Amino acid sequence: MEAFSSYNYVRNQTDDYTVDVSGGIVICWILSVLTIFGNSLVILAFITEKSLRSNPANLFILNLSVSDLLTGIFSFPLYTLWLMFGYWPFGEGVCKMWMIIDYTASAVSICGIILISLDRYWMLKLKLKYRQFQTSKRVTLMIVVSWAVLLPFYAIPILFWEKFRGEQIINYTNNCEMELMKSLAYNLLMVFIVFLMPLQIIVYLNSIVYREIRTRSRTQPVTHGIDSAVCNVAFSVTSENPQTMLKRHRKAAVTLTTLVTVFVICWTPYYIILIWSIVCDGCLSVTIYEVVNYLLWSNSTLNPFLYALTNLKIRECYYKFLGINYLKRRVHTEI
């Protein structure tokens, strides 16, 4: 997401800023390349691996990778170039396109975590009815609706707010930001809608999932011997064996826990700083703004590597694409 307006003012008023951040810019380009590379591999895995496409719920991972790829292609590079030049060199049209893609992709990523959490909740609650409930059409509809709602949510104010006000206060030859970001009320609304409310939903859904798994673990003991780190976020319920089903629920919970934990670590500092900047404008250094901004985007960098660590099939696709010999270890409970 774009940095805050007060920060933009500080940055543009600092003559030696480009020199000061030269080392950080190298890291920024590395993050951009890794984000594009990692998420491209995930998308390629879905294209080439039929077993991934056969499970409708895996479309949630694909959707998350698409939004993360947009972050790597647009958010990272254009913002890094902005840092390198010390001013926005691309004009109004590119600025507004960049903001729409950046904000929408970031929001879709959050929505993707919610949908994955909701899928886990349904899987536990519906049990054997889950396969009939979670169809490809239903998953696709949820994904399409998330994009259809979030895209105009950001596009309309970015494109038309200045026309509504009848004046343009942003100098797009030097700066790129949403005019509404100067509003205290809008910033507070964004903190609640984009972060606090989704976080509450994610925590609520996962607390129910973990409580349910814990209850079942006490009533249906599961033998050990399967690496719990090798797991899938979503999978088809193909067996009526209670122990097998419980193993799969526990393994999927590990992946979801990892994704949610990384999401919280990457996103929380940005919104803490945003709230603090509202309370005390100009109190924070430029470096802090840059770090939390890139930390937020780095969630898109980490996600595809988390998939590789926790999903056996995606990991095998990575090895195949990279030309690395890998002895496939099939476990009878892996789907």
PEVENPE-V918440 format. One record per residue. N is the residue number from 0. SS is DSSP state (a for helix, b for strand, c for the rest). PHI is phi in whole degrees, -180 to 180 (999 if undefined). D_LAST is the distance of its C-alpha to the last C-alpha in Angstrom with 2 decimals. Layout:
n->[N | N]
ss->[SS | SS]
phi->[PHI | PHI]
d_last->[D_LAST | D_LAST]
//
This chain:
n->[0 | 1 | 2 | 3 | 4 | 5 | 6 | 7 | 8 | 9 | 10 | 11 | 12 | 13 | 14 | 15 | 16 | 17 | 18 | 19 | 20 | 21 | 22 | 23 | 24 | 25 | 26 | 27 | 28 | 29 | 30 | 31 | 32 | 33 | 34 | 35 | 36 | 37 | 38 | 39 | 40 | 41 | 42 | 43 | 44 | 45 | 46 | 47 | 48 | 49 | 50 | 51 | 52 | 53 | 54 | 55 | 56 | 57 | 58 | 59 | 60 | 61 | 62 | 63 | 64 | 65 | 66 | 67 | 68 | 69 | 70 | 71 | 72 | 73 | 74 | 75 | 76 | 77 | 78 | 79 | 80 | 81 | 82 | 83 | 84 | 85 | 86 | 87 | 88 | 89 | 90 | 91 | 92 | 93 | 94 | 95 | 96 | 97 | 98 | 99 | 100 | 101 | 102 | 103 | 104 | 105 | 106 | 107 | 108 | 109 | 110 | 111 | 112 | 113 | 114 | 115 | 116 | 117 | 118 | 119 | 120 | 121 | 122 | 123 | 124 | 125 | 126 | 127 | 128 | 129 | 130 | 131 | 132 | 133 | 134 | 135 | 136 | 137 | 138 | 139 | 140 | 141 | 142 | 143 | 144 | 145 | 146 | 147 | 148 | 149 | 150 | 151 | 152 | 153 | 154 | 155 | 156 | 157 | 158 | 159 | 160 | 161 | 162 | 163 | 164 | 165 | 166 | 167 | 168 | 169 | 170 | 171 | 172 | 173 | 174 | 175 | 176 | 177 | 178 | 179 | 180 | 181 | 182 | 183 | 184 | 185 | 186 | 187 | 188 | 189 | 190 | 191 | 192 | 193 | 194 | 195 | 196 | 197 | 198 | 199 | 200 | 201 | 202 | 203 | 204 | 205 | 206 | 207 | 208 | 209 | 210 | 211 | 212 | 213 | 214 | 215 | 216 | 217 | 218 | 219 | 220 | 221 | 222 | 223 | 224 | 225 | 226 | 227 | 228 | 229 | 230 | 231 | 232 | 233 | 234 | 235 | 236 | 237 | 238 | 239 | 240 | 241 | 242 | 243 | 244 | 245 | 246 | 247 | 248 | 249 | 250 | 251 | 252 | 253 | 254 | 255 | 256 | 257 | 258 | 259 | 260 | 261 | 262 | 263 | 264 | 265 | 266 | 267 | 268 | 269 | 270 | 271 | 272 | 273 | 274 | 275 | 276 | 277 | 278 | 279 | 280 | 281 | 282 | 283 | 284 | 285 | 286 | 287 | 288 | 289 | 290 | 291 | 292 | 293 | 294 | 295 | 296 | 297 | 298 | 299 | 300 | 301 | 302 | 303 | 304 | 305 | 306 | 307 | 308 | 309 | 310 | 311 | 312 | 313 | 314 | 315 | 316 | 317 | 318 | 319 | 320 | 321 | 322 | 323 | 324 | 325 | 326 | 327 | 328 | 329 | 330 | 331 | 332 | 333 | 334]
ss->[c | c | c | c | a | a | a | a | a | a | a | a | c | c | c | c | a | a | a | a | c | a | a | a | a | a | a | a | a | a | a | a | a | a | a | a | a | a | a | a | a | a | a | a | a | a | a | a | c | a | a | a | a | c | c | a | a | a | a | a | a | a | a | a | a | a | a | a | a | a | a | a | a | a | a | a | a | a | a | a | a | a | a | a | a | c | c | c | c | c | a | a | a | a | a | a | a | a | a | a | a | a | a | a | a | a | a | a | a | a | a | a | a | a | a | a | a | a | a | a | a | a | a | a | a | a | a | a | a | a | a | a | a | c | c | a | a | a | a | a | a | a | a | a | a | a | a | a | a | a | a | a | a | a | a | a | a | a | a | a | a | a | a | a | a | c | c | c | c | c | c | c | c | c | c | c | c | c | a | a | a | a | c | a | a | a | a | a | a | a | a | a | a | a | a | a | a | a | a | a | a | a | a | a | a | a | a | a | a | a | a | a | a | a | a | a | a | a | a | c | c | c | c | c | c | c | c | c | c | c | c | c | c | c | c | c | c | c | c | c | c | a | a | a | a | a | a | a | a | a | a | a | a | a | a | a | a | a | a | a | a | a | a | a | a | a | a | a | a | a | a | a | a | a | a | a | a | a | a | c | c | c | c | c | c | a | a | a | a | a | a | a | a | a | a | a | a | a | a | a | a | a | a | a | a | a | a | a | a | a | c | a | a | a | a | a | a | a | a | a | a | c | c | c | c | c | c | c | c | c | c | c | c | c | c]
phi->[999 | -71 | -70 | -82 | -63 | -62 | -67 | -59 | -63 | -61 | -64 | -72 | -94 | -102 | -66 | -99 | -64 | -59 | -67 | -64 | -103 | -58 | -67 | -66 | -63 | -60 | -63 | -62 | -67 | -62 | -61 | -61 | -63 | -64 | -64 | -65 | -63 | -63 | -73 | -65 | -65 | -63 | -64 | -65 | -63 | -68 | -70 | -97 | -103 | -63 | -64 | -71 | -73 | -72 | -98 | -55 | -65 | -67 | -63 | -64 | -68 | -60 | -61 | -63 | -68 | -64 | -65 | -68 | -65 | -61 | -62 | -68 | -79 | -110 | -63 | -60 | -63 | -66 | -68 | -66 | -64 | -59 | -64 | -64 | -79 | 84 | -154 | -84 | -99 | -105 | 85 | -69 | -60 | -66 | -59 | -68 | -62 | -63 | -65 | -62 | -65 | -63 | -64 | -66 | -62 | -65 | -68 | -65 | -61 | -62 | -61 | -62 | -64 | -63 | -66 | -65 | -64 | -65 | -64 | -63 | -62 | -63 | -62 | -74 | -76 | -86 | 56 | -70 | -81 | -60 | -63 | -76 | -79 | -88 | -93 | -61 | -65 | -65 | -63 | -61 | -62 | -62 | -67 | -63 | -63 | -61 | -68 | -66 | -84 | -75 | -62 | -68 | -58 | -98 | -65 | -62 | -67 | -66 | -85 | -121 | -64 | -65 | -67 | -65 | -76 | 82 | -153 | -117 | -107 | -94 | -90 | -74 | -80 | -130 | -138 | -143 | -159 | -83 | -59 | -66 | -66 | -82 | -91 | -62 | -62 | -67 | -61 | -65 | -64 | -66 | -59 | -74 | -73 | -86 | -124 | -63 | -65 | -60 | -63 | -64 | -64 | -63 | -63 | -62 | -62 | -72 | -64 | -67 | -61 | -66 | -65 | -66 | -64 | -65 | -64 | -68 | -64 | -74 | -91 | -132 | -55 | -113 | -71 | -92 | 125 | -113 | -65 | -71 | -77 | -91 | -150 | -114 | -68 | -138 | -156 | -86 | -85 | -115 | -135 | -94 | -70 | -59 | -66 | -63 | -63 | -66 | -57 | -66 | -61 | -67 | -68 | -65 | -63 | -63 | -63 | -62 | -60 | -63 | -62 | -67 | -62 | -64 | -58 | -63 | -63 | -77 | -93 | -60 | -57 | -59 | -78 | -65 | -66 | -62 | -63 | -65 | -67 | -70 | -72 | -134 | -66 | 84 | -84 | -106 | -78 | -61 | -61 | -63 | -58 | -63 | -62 | -69 | -64 | -74 | -63 | -60 | -66 | -65 | -58 | -70 | -75 | -79 | -52 | -63 | -77 | -67 | -60 | -65 | -73 | -112 | -124 | -61 | -67 | -66 | -63 | -64 | -65 | -58 | -60 | -65 | -65 | -87 | 72 | -98 | -68 | -141 | -79 | -70 | -107 | -94 | -109 | -63 | -97 | -79 | -107]
d_last->[36.01 | 39.66 | 41.88 | 44.55 | 47.92 | 49.95 | 48.00 | 48.62 | 52.32 | 52.40 | 50.56 | 52.82 | 55.87 | 55.00 | 56.63 | 54.93 | 51.45 | 50.02 | 51.25 | 49.88 | 46.27 | 46.22 | 44.05 | 41.58 | 41.39 | 39.97 | 37.12 | 36.64 | 36.31 | 33.81 | 31.66 | 32.02 | 30.93 | 27.89 | 26.87 | 27.22 | 25.58 | 22.48 | 21.80 | 22.64 | 19.93 | 17.30 | 18.80 | 18.99 | 15.31 | 14.68 | 17.47 | 16.38 | 12.58 | 11.96 | 8.19 | 9.22 | 12.07 | 10.55 | 9.51 | 13.09 | 12.80 | 11.78 | 15.35 | 16.65 | 15.60 | 17.20 | 20.23 | 20.59 | 20.58 | 23.22 | 25.44 | 25.12 | 26.02 | 29.10 | 30.09 | 29.97 | 31.93 | 34.53 | 34.80 | 34.92 | 37.18 | 39.76 | 40.15 | 40.54 | 43.16 | 44.88 | 45.10 | 46.43 | 49.16 | 50.03 | 50.23 | 48.25 | 49.29 | 47.41 | 49.30 | 48.54 | 46.32 | 43.77 | 43.97 | 43.08 | 40.26 | 38.86 | 39.17 | 37.50 | 34.46 | 34.35 | 34.70 | 32.39 | 29.54 | 29.96 | 29.99 | 26.91 | 25.06 | 26.20 | 25.32 | 21.78 | 21.37 | 22.85 | 20.53 | 17.40 | 19.22 | 20.19 | 16.70 | 15.76 | 19.04 | 18.47 | 15.10 | 17.01 | 20.15 | 19.09 | 16.59 | 16.01 | 18.04 | 15.68 | 13.98 | 17.56 | 18.80 | 16.55 | 17.18 | 17.42 | 21.15 | 21.14 | 19.04 | 21.24 | 24.31 | 23.64 | 23.20 | 26.30 | 28.30 | 27.63 | 29.02 | 31.79 | 32.98 | 32.76 | 34.25 | 37.57 | 37.61 | 38.32 | 39.80 | 42.60 | 44.20 | 43.75 | 45.40 | 47.94 | 48.94 | 51.74 | 53.04 | 53.00 | 55.02 | 57.31 | 57.24 | 55.13 | 55.16 | 52.53 | 53.95 | 51.18 | 53.12 | 52.46 | 49.72 | 46.50 | 45.52 | 45.14 | 48.51 | 46.99 | 45.67 | 49.33 | 49.27 | 48.80 | 47.66 | 45.01 | 43.63 | 43.43 | 41.73 | 39.09 | 38.45 | 37.84 | 35.91 | 33.79 | 33.11 | 34.36 | 33.20 | 29.60 | 29.48 | 30.69 | 28.07 | 25.22 | 26.76 | 27.35 | 23.85 | 22.26 | 24.98 | 24.12 | 20.40 | 21.38 | 24.10 | 21.92 | 19.38 | 22.46 | 24.05 | 21.17 | 20.96 | 24.63 | 24.45 | 21.25 | 21.32 | 18.14 | 18.52 | 17.96 | 16.85 | 13.54 | 14.21 | 13.95 | 14.40 | 11.05 | 9.17 | 8.14 | 11.07 | 9.64 | 6.78 | 7.63 | 9.34 | 8.94 | 10.99 | 14.52 | 14.64 | 16.04 | 15.25 | 11.50 | 11.62 | 13.98 | 12.07 | 9.29 | 12.35 | 14.11 | 11.63 | 11.39 | 15.15 | 15.71 | 14.57 | 16.62 | 19.47 | 19.57 | 19.75 | 22.37 | 24.36 | 24.70 | 25.64 | 28.33 | 29.68 | 30.01 | 31.43 | 33.62 | 36.36 | 36.97 | 37.75 | 39.76 | 41.85 | 42.15 | 43.48 | 45.76 | 47.10 | 48.01 | 49.90 | 51.53 | 51.77 | 52.34 | 51.69 | 48.67 | 48.78 | 47.41 | 45.10 | 43.34 | 42.74 | 41.26 | 38.96 | 37.44 | 37.14 | 35.16 | 33.14 | 31.98 | 31.01 | 29.34 | 26.49 | 25.53 | 25.83 | 23.60 | 20.66 | 19.11 | 19.52 | 17.89 | 14.73 | 15.00 | 15.61 | 12.79 | 9.91 | 9.04 | 8.61 | 11.73 | 13.46 | 13.16 | 14.60 | 17.32 | 18.32 | 18.53 | 20.63 | 22.81 | 23.43 | 22.39 | 21.52 | 18.33 | 17.20 | 13.46 | 12.33 | 9.32 | 8.65 | 8.03 | 6.40 | 3.75 | 0.00]
//
